[in-house]
Amino acid sequence: MQTSANQAIAKHISLAKRGQLSLEALVSSCNRLQAEGKNDDCINLYLAWLNKSQHPLAYLAWYNLGALVQSLGGHGHAAEIYQRALASKPDFAVALINLGLCLEVLGRFDEAIATWLQVSRAETVLGAQAASKDATLGLADVPPWPEGEAREHAVIALNHQGRLLEDLKRYDEAERALEASLALNPRQVDAIQHWVHIQQKTCDWPILQELAGVSHNAMILSMSPLPMLAVTDDPVQQLLTAREFGRRKFPFDEGALYRKANPSSLNRKARKLKIGYVSGDLCTHAVGLLLPDFLEAHDKDRVEVYLYDYSPEDGTPTRQRILAAADQALSIKALSDQQAAEVIVKQEIDVLVDLHGLSQGARPAIFAARPAAIQAQYLGYIGTTGFPWIDYVITDQVAFPRALEPYFSEKPLMVEGSFIPLGPPPIRTVVRDRQACGLPQDRFVLAAMGNVYKIKPELFACWMRILQKHREAVLWLIDDNPVCTANLLAQAKNFSVDGQLIFGSRAPYGEFVGRLSHADVCLDSFPYNCGSTARDIVHAGVPYVSLAGKTMVSRMGASVLHALGLAECAVASIEAYEAIVGELLGSEVDRRRLRDGVGQAILTWKSQVDRVVGSVEARLGNLVFG
């Protein structure tokens, strides 16, 4: 049979070399070869045909060949092949779209965007709006947009532009590309989702702005769960957003792979508890930075720790410590979700912990296969996932009051102390003086070091009122992107305090933590509190003020402060928040007392982590072994 198949391939190649194979026969034969996994034979057949053919539609064969090479990871070679197709048909939209994707992978970002522009025909709209900040250019100002398939290609190209420009933090350009896409098709949930999140990341308030063809209701329904954590303190809205997002993005049913494969595992008490952690953030990431001390604190006489890792390899000491803390660390980057689940089943994991939840990079299909009898989420997403296959959320009594239970699909698994691991930062800090950080020597420095998309106009107005009352103070913010910085300065100007804002550039993690020590008081964001950054602030010896709300994510700061004996800095209203910051600015005695309290709290780092991990082990052990 194999000999017959090889003879058929040889025959087709021979016909192709003599120019006697039709385009239809070529495509049919190559499709069959691809389906059989004979990619090399397929490539050879395409090349044999293309080297001989003068067919007017040869560009289709070049495109098919490029798509195959691209799918095999040969992006540079695929780009050259697409160029061959475009030499014959310069307006070949699908080849231009794929060429742009290859150029993006190769790091040639401007070329990728320029390639997609050839498809979207949006040069006039984007160029004119970039030239004039106040331009109100609409579709009537450009040549007629294409209809049918060409229109769909334009939408795809515009969405790729918006996505890449957003990744590059060229938010103003990304916003315009997505607006052009939505003008062509306003029913694109993903495009709306990204457009709204760009408003957050540029602090372009209100984030739900007028957009032709897209209602505010559509914007709310299109939002993804992570940005929604920063929009509202309503646990009902967060649950509904998680449910809607899960239904849209992950429309699969819960499996029972564990129970089918290993039904008796729960009864085997004479062994260690096996805990598996699944993550793509086991590196210098907000989640990864919290993990070294936590994982190292596991009692290796009672627990076996497994890491299922699909993180980027950043080569940092943090990543090395995380991997070294496990009994086994397995890379699942090259495995499908089903293959990863089968590996977990084979290793008889008792409890599988998702360190992503609904944050970027999540792989919920692994958990939907139910490879472990007990599954929980922790740290990666501070809210409910709405997933029926996640049984527990690891939390604490301050972060998760009883009133929250109806709005979580997961049951709370309470730890002692704060659920945020409070070990020291795993990277040596670099401390510079105030001048090197661009800070004045003789002013009170209030620092708000959370991600800018977490800033809400109501809390920003509170910060501005504090500056109005304390002209000796400055507010230190992150200079995340020029559009956001300009928008925040414009808002501050309305309060006549724009001269009291200082923007610091982003810095490597060790330097970032060192800089924090120059703040007099740090200000938490709301309703999305700081998590990993809160730990860094306390480690820097700086008191901070947090506003606690109704959701778990808005109570992270209170969780940390209560665990460290600094509960007075966790307040329940924006008025109390403003008042306590004012008191700290006006009283050196209070600031010194809190700094001393923070210093004493730092001495309890190891016991804090040991308490959390010990309680996790105890509660999980009771669930597994009874």
N, C-alpha and C positions, 0 to 999 in steps of 0.2 A: 504494500500500500504506500509506504514511504517512497519507494523507488518510483512509483507511478506519479506521486505528487511532485517529486523532484523533476521528473521528465516533463510534466506540464509547465513547471516554472521555466525550465530551460527552453521549452518550445516558445513560450510567450516572449522571453527575452530575445530569442533568435528572430522572431517575427518583428519585434520592436526595432531591433538593429537594422532590419531590412526595410523599415518604414511600412510594414504590412499589417500593423496592429491598429485597429480603430481606437479612437479616444474612449468610446463607450466600453470596448472590451478591456482596455487598459484599466479604467476606473473600477470595473467590475472585478477584475482579477486582483487588483491591489486591495480593494476592500475585503476580499476573501482572505488574502494573505495577512492583512492586519488582524482580522477576526481570529485567525489561527495563531497569532503571535509571531508570525514570520516577518518581522519588521525589516531585517537586513535584505531579505529577498524582495520585499516591497520597494525599498529604496533603490535597489539595483534595477528593478524593472522600470520604475519611473525614470531613472537616469538614462537607461538604454533608449527608452522611447523619446525623451526630450532631446537627446543628442542627435537624433535623426529627424525628428518631426518638424515640419513647417506649418503645422495646423494652426489656423487663425485663433483657435481657442486653447492653444497650448498653455496660456497663462493659468487656466484652471488646473492643469497638471502640476505646474510649478507651485500653485497655492496648496494643493493637496500634499505635495512633497514637503513643503515648508511646515504645514500643520503637523505632519508626522514627526519631523525632526524636532520641532518645538516641543511636542508632547514627550519626547525622549530626553529633554533637557538640553538640547543643542541650540541654545538661543542665538549665539553668534552666527552659526551656520544657517539657521532658519531665517535670520534677518537678511542674509545675502540671497537666499532663495526667494524670499518675498520681493526683494528688489528686482529679481529677474521677472517675476510675474508683473510687477508694476511697470517695468520697461515696456511691456506690450500693452498694458492697460492701466494708465496712470490713475484713473478714477476708480479702481477696483477696491471698493470700500472694505470688504472683509479682510483683504490682504493688508490694507493700511492699518486697520484696527489691530491685527495680530502683529504686524511689524512694530507698532507702538509698544505693545506688550513686551516684545523681545528687547527693544531698546531700553525699556524701563528696567528689566531684569539686569541688563548690562550696565546700569547706572547712567545711561545717557538720557537724563530726564527731559532736558529742553528739547532734544530731538524727538522724544516720544510725544511730548505735548504738541509740537509742530506737526507731527504726522497725523495725530488725531484731529487737529484743526482742519486738515485737508478734507476730512470726512464730514465733520460737523458744520463746515462752512460758517463758523461762528467768528471768523476773524474780525468782521465789521463790528459786531456787537461787543465782543470782548475788548478789542482794541480801542474803540471809541469810549467805552466806559472807563477803561484804564486811564485814558488821556484826560478825561474830565470827571472829577470826583462827584460832581453834581449832575452828571448826565442822566437823563430819563429816557434813554434810547430804548425803543421797543422793537418788536418784530416788523413793524411797518417800515422801519428805516433800513431794512436789509433786503437783499433779493429774496424772492419767494422761497420758502422752505420746501424741501422735497416731500413728496407724499409716499405712502406705502412702505415698501422695503427700504427705500433710501432714507425715509424719515426715521425708521427704526434704527438704521445704522448711525444716523446723526445723534440720536439719543444715547446709543451705546458709547460713541466716541466722546460725547460731552460728559457722560458719567465717569469714564476713565480719566478725563482731564480733571474733573472735580475731585475724584478720589486721590490721584497723585498729588495734585496741588495742595490738598488738605494735608497729606502726609508730609509735604515739604514746608508746611506752615505758611504757605502763600494763600492765606485765607480769603483775602479780597478777591483774588482771581478764581479760587475754588467756588466761592459763593456765586460769582457771575456765571460760571460754567453750569452749575447746578440749576440756577434760575433759568438759563436758556434751555436746559434739558426739560425742566418742568413746564416751561411754556409750550413745548412740543407735546408733552404727555404729563399732565398734572397728577396722574394716578399712580405715581411711582413711590411706593412706601419707602424704599431704601434711600432714594434721592432726597425725599422730604426729611427722613431721619438724619441724614448727614448735614443737610442745610440748617436744620434747627440746632444741631450740635455745634456747628461753626458759629452761630450767633452766641452760644454760650462761651466758646473758646476765645471769642473776640470781645466779650462783654458788650455786645451790641444789643442794648435793652430797648424795649421788651423783646425777649427772644422769639415770641410768637407774633411776628410782624405780618403786615398785609403782603400777600403774595398771590398774584393773579391765578385763579383756578384752584387754589389750595386753601381750604378753610382752616380756622384754628382747631376745629374738631379733628380734621385729618392730621394736623401737625401733632396733636396730643396722642392720637392713636398710633402714629408712626414712630414715636420716640422709642429708643431702646432703653432698657432698664437702668444701665449705669448712669447716663445723663439725667434720667428722671430722679435719681437719688439726690441730685443737687438742685432740683427744681421745686420739690414739694416735701413738706413734713407730714404728708397725709399717708398713713400706712395702707389705706384702701386703694389709693391711686397707684402706689408702688406694687401692690399685689396684682391689680388689674393689668398694669403695664407688663409685668413679668409674664403673666398668663398669655396675654396677646402676643408678646414677642416669642414665647416658646411655641405657641400654636403656629406662628408664621414661619419661624426659622427652623424648628426642630419637630416636624410633624410625624414623629414615629411613636410607636407604642412601647410600653414597658415590657421588657423581656423577662425571662426567668432562667437565664443561663446558669446561674449559681446553683439554684435548687435542682435543676435537671442534672447537672454534672456532679454535684457533691452534696447529696441530701443529708448525710450523716455528720458533716464536719462540726456542727454546733455541739454535738454530744461528746467531743473529744476534749476532756478537760485537762488531761495530763500533758499539757504542752504550753508553750508560750502563746500569748495573744499576738496575732499577726495584724499589724496596721499598715495599710498601703496609702500613700499620698500621691495624687495625680496632679501634675502641674507643668506648665510651660514657662514658669517664672522662677525657676531654681537658679537664680543668677542675681546680678545687681539690679534688682527690681523692688518696688515697694513691698511686695509680698516676700520675695526671697531674702531681703534684708532683715526680716523679722524671724527667719527660720533657724539660723545656726544654733543659737542657744536652746531654742525650743526642742529641736530634734536631738541635740546632744544630751538633753535632760531626761530622755526616756530611760527607764530602768531596763537595761539590757538583760538582766536576769529574768525579767517577767515578760518583756515585749520584744518582738522582732519588727524592725522598721524597714519597709520596702518603699522605694521611690520609683514611680513610673514617670519618666522625664521626657519632655519634648521641648526643652528650653533652648534658646540660642546659646552657643558655646562662647562665653565672653572671656574665659580664661582668668577670671578674677579669683582672689583668695576666698571671697564669699561663696562662690560656686563650689570651690574645692572643699570648703568646710561642710557645706550642705550635703554633698555627695558622700563625703567621708563619714558622716554621722549615721548613714543607713547601713543596715546589715546587707542589703542588696539594692543597688541603683541600676535600673534597667532603662535603656533608651527605647522609647516607643515612637520616636519621631518618624521612622520609616514604616511603621505599622498602621494598618487601617484601624478604625475604631473597633471593629469586630475582632480583628486579630489581637489587639491590645486586651480586650475583654477576655479572650480565651487564655492569654498568658496569665492574667490575674486569677482566673478560675483554677488554672493548673497549679498555681502557687498557694492555693487554698487560703486566700486572704479573708480574715474575719470581718474587718471593718475597712471600708474604702472611703477615703476622704478627698473630696474635690476642693482643690485650692484655687479654682477659677470661678465657679458659679456661673454668672452671666456676664463676666467681664470678657474683654477681647482675648481671643485665643482659646475660648472654652471648647471642650470636646464632650458634650453631654451624652452623645451616643454610646460612649463607653459605659456610662452609668446606667443608661436606659436598658442596656443588655442585662443589667442586674448581675454583674459578676461576683458580688459579695452580698451576703444576707443582710448586712447592715451598712448603710451608706450615709455619709454626712457631708456637709459643706462647711468651710472654714476660711476666713481671712480674705479670700480673693474677691468676694462680693458680699457687701454688708447689707443684705436684705433677703427677702424670700425669692427663691428661684421659681416657685410655682410648679416645680417638677415632681410628679408623684413618686419617682424613683429615688428621691433624696429624702431620707427618713428624719435626719436631725440637722440642726444648725448648732455649732459649738459657740457658746456665748456665755454671758454672766448675768447676774441678777440686776445690775445697774443698767447695763446696755439693753436688757430684754425684760422689761416689767411685764407682769401677767397680762396687762391690757393689750399687749401686742399679739398674744397667742392666736386670736381668731384671724389675723391677717398674714400668718405664715403657714405655708403648706407643710413646713418642717416642724418637728417638735424641738423645743429648746433642750440642749444638753448643757447644763450649767457647770461652769468651772469655778474654782475659788480664785478670788482676786479678779484682775482684768483679763478678758479674753485676748487682749492685745499683748503678745509676749514682750515683757519689759526688760529684756537683756540689753546690754550695751551695744551700740552700733558695731557691726563686725569689721569696720574699716577704720584704720587709724585716721584721726581727724587732723586737718591742717588749719591752724589758727593764724590768721593775719590780723593786723591792727585795723582799727576803724577806718583810718585814712585809705588803706589799701582796698577796703570794701566800699569806698565811696560814701562813707558815713561821717557826719559831723561829730567832732569830739565833745561838744558842749551842749548837745540837745538830747532830749529823751527820745529813744528809738522804740517805736511800736512796730512790730514785724508781723506781717500776715504772709506766711510762706507756703500756704496751700496752693494747689493748682488753680489757675485763674478761672477755669470754667466753674469752679465751686463758689465763686463770688456772686452773690445775689444783690440786686439794687437796694433792697431794704437794709441789709447788713452794711453795705458800702455807705449808705446814707448815715448809718449809726457811726461808722468810723469818721466820716466827715464832720459830724457834730462834735465828736470828741476833739478833733483837730481845731475846730472853731473855738472851743472852750480852752484849749491848751496850745497856745501859739508857740510854746517852747518845744513842742513835740513834732516829730516827723513820722510819717508812715512809710515803712520799707516793704516794697512789693517785688514780685518777680517780673522781670521784663521778658515775658514769654514770647510775645510776637508784637511787631510794631503796630498792628491794627488795634489790638487790645490795649496796649499802652496809650495810644492816642485817645481811645474812647474813655479810658479811666481818667486821663488828665482833663478831658473835656467835661466829664461829670464833676470832677473836683473843682474845676473853675466855676461851676454853678454855685459852689459853696464858698468860693474865694479862698480856697486852701490849696490850690494846685502847686504853689511853691513849697508846700510841706510834704510833697510826695517824692520819694526816692525809689528808683527802679534799679534793681540789681540783676545782672545777667545770670543765667543759669551756670552752674559750676559742677565739676565732678563731685560725687557724693561726699568724699572725705572733706573736701573744702567747704561744701555746703553746710555740713554739720558744724565745722569749725566756725563758720561765719555767724551761726546762730548765737554764739556766746556774747556777741556785741549788742544784742537786743536787750532792752530793759524789761519789756513785757511783750509776749507774743499773743496774737489774736487768732482764735480759732474761726474756721468758716462754719457756715450753717445754711441749709440743713445737712450738708455733707461735711461732717467733721474731718479733721486730720486724723489719720491712724498711725502709719509708720512715722510720719513727720512729728506727731505728738511725742512719740518715744524719743526722737532726736532732740526735740526742744528741751525735754526734761533732762536728758543726758548733758545738754549744754549748760545746765544749771540755771535756766531761765523760767520764771513763773509764766503760766499762760492762762487765759480766760476762755472758757468754752460755754456755749449756749446749748443746753440740752432740750431736745424736743420730744416728739412722740414716736419717732422711728428709731430703729436700731442704729442706723448710720449717723443719726443726729445725737446719739448718746455715747459715741465712742470716747469723746473727750471726757465726759463725766465718768465713764468706766475707768479710764486711766487715772484721773485725779482722785477718785474715791480710793482706788487701790493704793495710792501713794500717800494717803492721809491729807490731801489737799482739796477736799470736797468743797470748801468755801469758794473756790475758783470756778465751780460748775454751777451756773445759774439757769433759771427757768424762763426768763423773759428778756426781751431785747432791752427793756428799760434797766433791768438789773445788770445786764452785760455792760451797758454804757456807764452805769453808776460805778461799778467796781473798777473798771479801767480808769475812770476819773479819779477814784480814791487812790489807786496805786500810783498814778502820775503825781498826785499831790502829796504823797507821804513816803519819804525815803525809809522811814521805820517799817512801814508795811512791806515795801519792796524787799528790804533786807530780811525781814522775818520770813517771807515766802521763799526767797532765795536760799535761806538756811534750811527751810523745810524741804526744798527740792534737793539740796545737798545731802540731807539725811536720808531722803527717799532713795537716792542713788545707791546708798550702802545696802539696800535691800534687794538689789537686782536679782541676785542668784536665788534667794528665797522666793521671790515673786514668780520667777519662771518655774522653779521646782514645784510650787503650789499648783500652778496651772497645769503642768504636765502630769503631775501626780493625780490630780482630780480627773483629767481626761482619761488616764489609764484605768482608774478605779471605776468610773462610770461605764466606759466601754467594756471593761472586763465583766461587770455585772450584767450588761446586756447580752454578751456572748456566752458566758459560762453560768449565769444565774447566781 
